[in-house]
Amino acid sequence: MTERLIPVTVDDGRTLAAAQWGDPDWLPVFSLHGTPGSRFGRHPDEAAVRDLGIRLVTYDRPGYGASTRHRGRRVVDCVPDVAAIADALGIERFAVTGGSGGGPHALAVAARLPQRVLRARCVVGVAPFAAEGLGFYARMDPENVKEFGLAEQGEAVLQPELERMAADSLERIARDPSKVLSDDWELDEADRAVLADPRMHTVMGEMVREAFRNGVWGWVDDDLAFLQSWGFDVSEIRVPVEVRYGAKDVLVPAAHGEWLARHVPNAEVTVVDEAGHLVGPETALRLLQTLADAARNERR
């Protein structure tokens, strides 16, 4: 694994760890990783990303990988971090996408940086915990219900359990990279197929190992941030946004996507009937291409 580390110092003295993939001279797309995750979450074929004319930018959210922890952060606190990375890389306008736990963060960037965001996409993103009309836990896998239940009890209860879960995950990946999620999860076959794809194994292994480089604080702070006020309202969003989700998702059930689709102004909504939570390489590349093409149209 190459380091792919671009350190960026923000105003409060924290360091963010960013990385670039693809073609540095073409359209910038920020891709915000899930929970847990790291800057190594990207398409497995960098040459294919380069061929699309995309400059893919990733970074470790605070507490993950090589990024300094930002204790007590809210979802909206990613906005100045993304802006700082864009400034450091000389990027003025860009597209942004986020999957799963990265979804709310992509929406925050779209809401609060409308002058810089050309287009945004939220893929299988979680909805606000206290959202009116949403049963947050309805049809969610028991393992995820358990995790959020621990988060409701606070950092002191959550952190040691996530340490245990992280250690288990790293041990499974060392034996078999397709086992990044244990057999305890009641995943749809579509998700099992993505996990079994050998093209994903190197990426998943690198991403997870880097995520826990300095412990599980990023994971802790993500979970806690999802349960409190996000610090912004999705109704603020004025840039074009696609809300995309899978009908068979049990990690972030379809009801979350449905709620976001109703509340993100003028959202383009894509429901994939045969999909669960995870995205395979072909779909991921196609999503990058369509996002970049739409962003280029917005830039004209």
N, C-alpha and C positions, 0 to 999 in steps of 0.2 A: 504494500500500500504506500503510495506517495503521500507526502504530508499535505500538499495542496492547502497551505495555510497562508492567508492574507490577514495579518492582525490589524484591527482598526480600533483606535482608542476613542471612546465617546467622552462627552463633556464631564461626566461624573467620575472619570478615571478608570472605568471598567474597560476591559479588552473584549472585543468580539472577534471570533474566528470565522473568516469568510473563505470561499473558494470559488473559482471560475472554471467552467467547462465549455467545450464547443469553440466557437469563433469569437475572439475578443473584439473584433471590429464590426460586429453585426448587432442585431436587435437584442437589447438586454431583457431577460426574463428572470425575475426573482422567483425561486421555488422554495417555499417555506415548509420545512419537514414536519412529519407527524409526531405523535407522542407515544413512546420515546423516539428520538431520532437524532440526526446530526447532519453536518454539511456534506457527508459522504452519501446521503440519499439522493441519487440521481439516476438517469438512464444508464443501463450497463454498456451501451455502445456510444462512446464519446464522438467517434467519427460520424455516426449518424446524426447526432445533434449538430455537429459542425456543418454537415451537408445541408441542414435546414436553414443555415444562416442565423443561428441563435447563439447568443452569449448568455449562458445559463449561470446564474449567480445563486449560490447557496450559503447558508451560514448556520453556525451552532447558536440556537437561542441560549440566553444566559443560563449558566449552570450545566449545560451540555458541553461535551468535548473540551475545546480549549477556550471557551468563552467564560468570563467571570460571572459568578452567580449574581443575580439581582433579586434578593429576597423580597417577597411581598409584591412582586410585579403583577400587573394586570395584563390582560390581553392587549389593550391599547398601548402599553409601554413598548411594544415592538416597533411602533411607528418611528420614533426618533432613531432607533437602532438601524432600521432599514435605510432611513434617510442618510445617516452617517456613513453607512457602507457605500451607498450610491455616490455620495459626495467624494469619498476617498477613491473611488474607482472612476471618477469623472463622468458619471452617468446622470443625465438630467431627467429623461423620461423613460419609462419602462413598463412592461407588463408584469403582473404578479399572479402567482398561483399557489395554492396551499391545499394539502390533502389531510384529512382526518383532523388531528390536533392543529395542523397548520392552516386549516380552513378559516377558523375565526380570526387568526392573525392576518391572513390575506385580506379578509373583509375589513379589518381595522385599517390596514394600509390604504385600501381603496377609499375608505370613508374620510381619512384624515390627510391624505396626500393627493387630492383630486387634480392638482395642477401638474403632478408628475406621473400619475398612473394612467396609462393608455387604456388598459383593459385588465380585468381581474377574473379569476375563476376560483370557486370554492368546490372542492371535490370531497364528497362524503364527510363534510364538515359537521362538527358537533354544534348544536344550537344552545342558546343560553339556558342555564340550569333552571332559572325561575321563570322561564318564558310562559306567558299566559297562553293556555290552550295546548300546551305540550306536556305529555307524560314523559319526563326525561328518561326514565328507566324502562318504559314499555317496550317489550320485545327485544331488550338488550341482553346479550349473553351474560349468564351468571358471573363469569369471571370479571367482566367489566363492571357489573353492578357491585361486586365485592370491592373492586379497586376504588370506585367513587364513594362507596360507603366508608372506606377507610379515610378517604380525603375529607369527608364530612366531619370526621373526628379530629382532624387537625394534623399538623406537621409531625408532631411527636409520635403519633400512632402510624401515620402513613409511611414515614421515611424508612423505618426498619423493615417493614413488609416489602417495600419496593426494592430495598437492598437484597432481600432474599430472592425476589422475583428476578432481579437483574442477574444475580449469580446463577440462578437456574437457567436463564435464557442463554447466557454465555457458555455454560456447560453443554447445553443442547446443541448450540450452533457449532461448537468445536467437534461434536460427534457427527452432526447432520444439519447442514445449513437450512434445510427445508423445515426444521423444527423450531424456527424462531418463535413460533407460538406453539404451546404445548397441545397435546391431544385432548386436554380438558376443554378446549374451546369448541363450541358447536358450530363450526364454520360450514358455509355452503361449499359444495364441490367446486364452484368457480374460484373461490379463494384457495382451496387446497391445490388446485391446478397451478395457480400463480406461484404458490410456495414451492411447488415441485419443479418449477422451471429452472434448469441449471444456470441459465443466463442471469438469474436474479441472486444466486447464492453468494457470489463474491461481493456484490453491492450490499446485500443485507448484512453479511458478516462484518464488513468494514463499517457500515453505518452504526450498527449496534455496539460494536466494540468501542468506537470513538465516542458514542453517546455517553458511555459509562466510564470514560477515561478518569474522571475525578469524582466518581460517585454518582448518585442518582438525583442530585439537587435539581437539575433541569426538569426531570420527570415529576418530582415533588411539586415544583413551582408551577408547572403546566396544569397539573390536576387541581391544585388549589385555585389557580386563576380561572379555570373553567366554571368553578362553583360560585364564584363571587361576581359582582358586577363587572362586565368587560371594560367599563370606562368609556364606552361609546355606544351608540344605537345604530343598528344596521339601517334604520330609516334615513340616516344621514347620507348614505351612499348616493352619489350622482354619476359616477363613471359606469360604463357598461360592465355588467357582471353576469357570468354564467354560474348557476347553481346546479351541480351535477351530483347524482347519488344513485346507488344501486338498490334495487327492490329487495334483494336477498341479504342485505347487510345486517349482521347481528352485532357488530362492534359499535357502529353508530347507526341505529335503525333508521329506516326510511322516513319515519315521522319527523326526524330532525331536518332532513332535506326538505320535506314538505313545508315545515314551519319557515325555514329560511326562504323558500321559494315564494311564500305568501308575503313575507315582510321585507325582503330586499327590493327596493323600488325598481320596477321595470326589468326584473331579472329574466334572463334567458334560462329556461329550466330544461334540463335533460335528465330523464329517468331511464336507467338502463335495466330493463326487466330481468335480464339473465345474469346480472352482475351482483357481487357481494361488496366487500370493502376494498379489496386489493386490485391493483391495476397492473396488467402484464406489460411486457416490453413493447409490443406492437401498439397497444392502445395508448400507452404513455407517450410514444413518439408521435402518434397521430394527434394527441391532445396538445402537445407542444407546438406542432405545426399549425393547428387551427387557431391556437391562442396567438401565436406570432403573426399569422396572416391577418387576423382581426385587429391586432395592435397596429400593424403597419397601415391598415386602412384608416384607423383612427388618427394616425400621425399625419396623414396627407392633408 
